[in-house]
């Protein structure tokens, strides 16, 4: 049933659009003024320094919030009061500082400005401070909206309750030892991401890690030492993952990463970078392990090219992990479907490079390069589960064309055609 308000919105859509644009201009104008005000940045920098000190004194973000809640709230309210900031402006300023610290640290990592020791020592703290700024922005807005402006005391109380609520919510989905997400949360998010990948015809990869000979390490050095290894490896895996990835403790010495919109090749590359990083890291008592090193093995699987649902995806990643263990450990193995499809491209003109792209590799032209054959053609052998796939070729990095040898085509969304590949058992 259409209400009077519904009709009003439909009739006044142009006026609403103009008011919306005007409001955005006002917000952006106000934020530009705040960005040019050195006093605002000075106060935010003071808050940032206090957050760094809190995290360095605590073992986790949750402990920092619990132990020094009053100080956090004091800083937030002082910043808002001194600068006359709205709740929206507070949230945006906190998020802007969160992004700034992330970018500053990433520049150091990317350009090697500091040594590896500096990165290892400070990257984790910076990541936790970034997480805390993100959380503060969210709960500050929630707390400020929960009660109307009925006095500073009640407003501060609202923020405190919001922070404590967030602390409780995080505890329910977080593994206490490693700080990673727990198994239950992993299963929920994996199902959500699988459904999203299926809906939008995207890839979803899974990496399952297992610490090699961990029982031997525990038996030799004791469980407290083993716990320290678990925490250190969890931190390394978390640092190596992207912000959009879900990193969780699968159980015991096993950990897992869910990687949205990631091909098998990209997942393999990430898993191997993490494997190498752990191999090169010094751990207490690692001389008691085979080869004098702490190492991990990993199994990789990708939806939908390796599995039809999340349960099968876990199974295929676990099978790949078992193969990595059986081949000698300290190794990354991807699930390898039994069906191998050779795809060939032949042209009568001079070509230097051909890539195979499709919904089996996220249409990434830098992932699966075809090999030049003696007769001048290009070939790639791809392993796929039974199913229907769409693909085309990228010639010399610029020309995207369907397979001339494949008669079945389907329109893409860019005004062209994709070739259709049907894989049977």
C-alpha positions in Angstrom: 0.0 0.0 0.0 1.4 3.4 -1.0 1.6 5.9 1.9 1.4 9.7 1.7 5.1 9.9 2.5 5.9 7.4 -0.3 4.0 9.5 -2.8 5.6 12.7 -1.5 9.1 11.2 -1.9 8.3 10.1 -5.4 7.0 13.5 -6.4 9.8 15.5 -4.7 12.7 13.3 -5.8 14.5 16.1 -7.6 14.2 18.4 -4.6 15.4 15.6 -2.3 18.4 15.0 -4.6 19.3 18.7 -4.5 19.1 18.8 -0.7 21.1 15.7 -0.4 23.9 17.2 -2.6 23.8 20.4 -0.6 24.2 18.4 2.6 27.2 16.5 1.3 28.8 19.8 0.2 28.3 21.2 3.7 29.9 18.1 5.2 32.8 18.1 2.8 33.3 21.8 3.3 33.3 21.4 7.1 35.8 18.5 6.8 38.1 20.5 4.6 38.2 23.3 7.2 39.0 20.7 9.9 41.7 19.3 7.8 43.4 22.7 7.5 43.1 23.3 11.3 46.4 22.2 12.9 44.7 22.1 16.4 42.4 19.3 15.2 45.3 17.2 14.0 47.2 17.9 17.2 44.4 16.5 19.3 43.9 13.5 17.0 47.7 12.8 17.2 47.5 13.0 21.0 44.6 10.4 20.9 46.7 8.3 18.5 49.7 8.3 20.7 47.7 7.3 23.8 46.1 4.5 21.8 49.5 3.3 20.8 50.7 3.4 24.4 47.5 1.4 25.5 48.1 -1.3 23.0 51.8 -1.6 23.8 50.9 -2.1 27.5 48.2 -4.7 26.7 48.2 -8.0 25.0 45.1 -7.2 22.9 42.7 -4.5 21.8 40.1 -5.9 24.2 42.4 -5.6 27.2 43.3 -2.0 26.2 39.5 -1.1 26.1 38.9 -2.9 29.4 41.8 -1.4 31.3 41.7 2.2 30.1 38.1 2.8 29.1 37.9 6.1 31.1 40.9 7.5 29.3 39.6 6.6 25.9 36.2 8.2 26.6 37.9 11.3 28.1 39.9 11.8 24.9 36.9 11.4 22.7 34.7 13.8 24.6 37.5 16.4 24.9 38.1 16.3 21.2 34.4 16.6 20.4 33.9 19.4 22.9 37.0 21.4 22.1 36.4 21.4 18.4 32.6 21.6 18.5 32.3 18.4 16.4 29.2 16.6 15.5 28.9 12.8 15.9 29.2 12.4 12.1 32.4 14.5 12.0 33.9 12.5 14.9 33.3 9.2 13.1 34.8 10.5 9.9 37.8 12.0 11.6 38.5 8.7 13.5 38.2 6.7 10.2 40.5 9.2 8.5 43.1 8.7 11.2 42.7 4.9 10.9 43.3 5.0 7.1 46.3 7.4 7.6 48.1 5.1 10.0 47.5 2.1 7.7 48.9 3.9 4.7 51.9 5.3 6.6 52.9 1.8 7.8 52.2 0.2 4.4 54.5 2.8 2.7 57.3 1.7 5.1 56.6 -2.0 4.3 56.4 -1.4 0.5 59.5 0.8 0.2 61.7 -0.9 2.7 62.3 2.4 4.6 63.0 0.5 7.8 64.5 -3.0 8.2 62.6 -6.2 8.7 63.1 -6.1 12.4 61.4 -2.7 12.6 58.5 -4.0 10.6 58.1 -7.1 12.7 58.2 -5.2 15.9 55.8 -2.4 15.0 53.5 -3.7 12.3 51.3 -5.6 14.7 50.9 -2.7 17.1 50.0 -0.4 14.2 47.4 -3.0 13.0 45.8 -3.2 16.5 45.7 0.6 16.8 44.1 0.8 13.4 41.5 -1.8 14.5 40.8 0.1 17.6 40.3 3.4 15.7 37.9 1.6 13.5 36.0 0.2 16.5 35.9 3.5 18.3 34.4 5.2 15.2 31.6 2.7 15.1 30.8 2.5 18.8 31.2 6.3 19.3 28.4 6.8 16.7 26.3 4.1 18.3 26.8 5.5 21.7 26.1 9.1 20.7 22.9 8.1 19.0 21.7 5.9 21.9 20.9 8.8 24.2 19.9 12.3 23.3 22.0 15.2 24.5 20.8 15.1 28.1 24.0 15.9 29.8 27.7 15.0 29.4 27.5 12.3 32.1 24.8 10.3 30.3 26.5 10.8 26.9 29.7 9.4 28.3 27.8 6.5 29.8 26.3 5.7 26.4 29.8 5.6 24.9 31.1 3.4 27.7 28.2 1.0 27.2 28.7 0.9 23.5 32.4 0.1 24.0 31.7 -2.6 26.5 29.0 -4.1 24.2 31.5 -4.2 21.3 34.1 -5.8 23.7 31.5 -8.5 24.5 30.6 -9.0 20.9 34.2 -9.4 19.9 34.9 -11.9 22.7 32.0 -14.1 21.4 33.6 -14.4 17.9 37.3 -14.3 18.9 39.7 -17.0 19.9 41.2 -15.8 23.2 44.7 -17.3 22.7 45.5 -16.2 19.2 43.2 -13.1 18.8 41.9 -14.6 15.5 38.2 -15.3 14.8 37.0 -18.5 16.3 35.7 -21.6 14.4 32.0 -20.7 14.7 32.5 -17.3 13.2 34.6 -18.8 10.5 31.8 -21.2 9.5 29.3 -18.4 9.4 31.4 -16.1 7.3 32.5 -18.9 4.9 28.8 -19.6 4.2 28.1 -15.9 3.6 31.1 -15.5 1.3 30.2 -18.7 -0.6 26.7 -17.4 -1.2 28.0 -14.1 -2.3 30.5 -15.7 -4.7 27.7 -17.8 -6.1 25.3 -14.9 -6.5 27.8 -12.7 -8.3 29.7 -15.4 -10.2 33.0 -14.7 -8.4 35.7 -16.9 -6.9 36.3 -17.7 -3.3 39.5 -19.4 -2.1 40.3 -21.1 1.2 43.8 -21.7 2.8 44.1 -24.2 5.6 47.3 -24.0 7.6 48.8 -26.6 10.0 51.9 -26.2 12.1 54.3 -29.0 11.3 55.4 -31.4 14.2 53.5 -29.2 16.7 52.8 -32.1 19.1 56.6 -32.8 19.2 57.2 -29.1 20.1 54.6 -29.2 22.9 55.9 -32.5 24.3 59.5 -31.2 24.3 59.0 -27.6 25.4 55.7 -27.6 27.2 52.3 -26.1 26.4 53.1 -22.5 27.5 55.9 -22.4 24.9 53.5 -23.9 22.3 51.0 -21.2 23.0 53.6 -18.6 22.3 54.3 -20.2 18.9 50.5 -20.3 18.2 50.2 -16.6 19.0 53.2 -15.6 16.9 52.2 -17.6 13.9 48.6 -16.2 14.1 50.0 -12.7 14.1 52.1 -13.5 11.0 49.2 -15.0 9.1 47.0 -12.0 10.1 49.7 -9.6 8.8 50.0 -11.5 5.6 46.3 -11.5 4.8 44.4 -8.7 3.2 41.9 -6.5 5.1 39.0 -8.1 3.3 40.1 -11.7 4.2 38.7 -13.6 7.2 41.5 -15.2 9.3 40.4 -17.7 12.0 41.7 -20.4 14.2 40.3 -23.7 12.8 41.2 -25.8 15.8 44.4 -26.9 17.7 47.4 -25.9 15.6 45.3 -25.3 12.4 44.4 -21.8 11.1 42.5 -20.7 8.1 42.1 -17.8 5.7 38.9 -17.1 3.7 39.8 -15.1 0.6 36.9 -13.5 -1.3 37.3 -12.9 -5.1 40.6 -14.7 -5.2 41.8 -17.3 -7.7 43.6 -20.5 -6.9 46.9 -19.1 -8.2 46.6 -15.9 -6.1 45.7 -17.9 -3.0 48.7 -20.2 -3.6 51.0 -17.1 -3.8 49.7 -15.7 -0.6 50.0 -19.0 1.3 53.5 -19.5 0.1 54.5 -16.0 1.2 53.2 -16.7 4.7 55.0 -20.1 4.7 58.3 -18.5 3.8 57.8 -15.8 6.4 57.3 -18.4 9.1 60.2 -20.4 7.9 62.5 -17.4 8.2 61.1 -16.3 11.7 63.1 -17.1 14.8 61.1 -18.9 17.5 62.0 -19.9 21.0 63.3 -23.5 21.2 63.0 -24.0 17.5 66.2 -26.0 17.5 64.2 -28.9 19.1 62.2 -29.2 15.8 63.2 -31.2 12.7 65.6 -29.1 10.6 65.8 -26.7 13.6 62.9 -24.7 12.2 59.2 -24.0 13.0 57.4 -24.6 9.7 53.8 -24.8 8.4 52.0 -26.7 5.6 49.0 -25.4 3.7 46.2 -26.7 1.5 44.3 -24.4 -0.9 40.9 -24.9 -2.6 38.7 -22.6 -4.6 35.0 -22.2 -5.1 33.4 -23.1 -7.6 36.3 -24.6 -9.6 37.2 -27.1 -6.9 34.0 -27.4 -4.9 30.2 -26.8 -5.1 29.6 -25.6 -1.6 31.4 -24.5 1.6 31.5 -28.0 3.1 33.2 -29.4 0.0 35.5 -26.5 -0.1 36.8 -27.2 3.4 37.2 -30.9 2.5 39.2 -30.1 -0.6 41.5 -27.7 1.3 41.9 -30.4 4.0 42.8 -33.0 1.3 45.4 -30.6 -0.2 46.8 -30.0 3.3 47.1 -33.8 3.8 49.1 -34.0 0.5 51.4 -31.2 1.6 52.1 -33.2 4.8 52.6 -36.4 3.0 55.1 -34.8 0.6 57.4 -33.7 3.4 55.8 -30.7 5.1 56.8 -27.0 4.8 54.8 -27.0 1.6 51.7 -25.4 0.0 49.5 -27.7 -2.2 46.4 -26.6 -4.1 43.6 -29.0 -4.8 44.0 -30.5 -8.3 40.8 -31.6 -10.0 41.0 -34.8 -12.0 39.7 -33.3 -15.2 42.4 -31.5 -17.3 41.2 -29.3 -20.2 43.8 -28.3 -22.9 42.8 -24.9 -24.4 44.6 -23.8 -27.5 44.9 -20.5 -29.4 46.3 -20.2 -32.9 46.7 -16.9 -34.9 48.1 -16.1 -38.3 49.6 -12.8 -37.1 52.6 -12.2 -34.9 51.6 -12.4 -31.2 53.9 -12.1 -28.2 51.6 -12.9 -25.3 48.3 -14.6 -24.8 46.5 -15.0 -21.4 43.5 -17.3 -20.6 40.8 -15.5 -18.6 37.5 -16.6 -17.3 35.2 -17.1 -14.3 37.7 -19.8 -13.1 40.4 -17.1 -12.4 38.5 -13.9 -11.8 39.2 -12.7 -15.4 42.7 -11.9 -14.3 45.0 -11.6 -17.3 48.1 -11.8 -15.2 47.3 -15.2 -13.7 47.2 -17.9 -16.4 49.6 -17.1 -19.3 49.4 -19.6 -22.2 52.7 -21.3 -23.3 53.9 -20.8 -26.8 54.1 -24.1 -28.8 56.7 -25.0 -31.5 54.1 -24.4 -34.2 53.5 -20.8 -33.0 50.2 -21.5 -31.2 49.6 -21.0 -27.5 48.3 -23.6 -25.1 47.2 -23.8 -21.5 46.0 -26.9 -19.6 43.5 -26.0 -16.9 42.1 -28.3 -14.2 38.4 -27.8 -13.5 35.6 -29.6 -11.7 32.6 -30.6 -13.8 30.5 -27.5 -14.6 29.9 -24.7 -17.1 32.6 -22.0 -17.5 32.9 -18.8 -19.5 36.3 -17.7 -20.9 38.1 -15.7 -23.6 41.7 -14.8 -24.5 43.7 -11.6 -23.9 46.1 -11.0 -26.8 49.2 -8.8 -26.2 47.6 -7.5 -23.0 45.0 -5.3 -24.9 42.7 -7.4 -27.1 40.0 -9.4 -25.4 38.5 -12.0 -27.8 36.4 -15.2 -27.6 37.9 -18.6 -28.6 37.6 -18.9 -32.5 37.6 -22.7 -32.1 34.6 -22.7 -29.7 31.2 -22.3 -31.4 29.1 -21.8 -28.2 29.1 -18.2 -27.1 27.3 -16.1 -24.5 27.1 -12.3 -24.3 29.2 -10.6 -21.6 28.2 -7.3 -20.0 30.7 -5.2 -21.9 29.3 -5.5 -25.4 31.3 -8.6 -26.4 31.0 -12.4 -26.2 32.5 -15.1 -24.0 33.2 -18.7 -25.1 31.4 -21.4 -23.2 33.3 -24.4 -21.8 31.3 -27.4 -20.5 33.3 -29.8 -18.4 31.9 -33.3 -17.9 33.0 -36.1 -15.7 
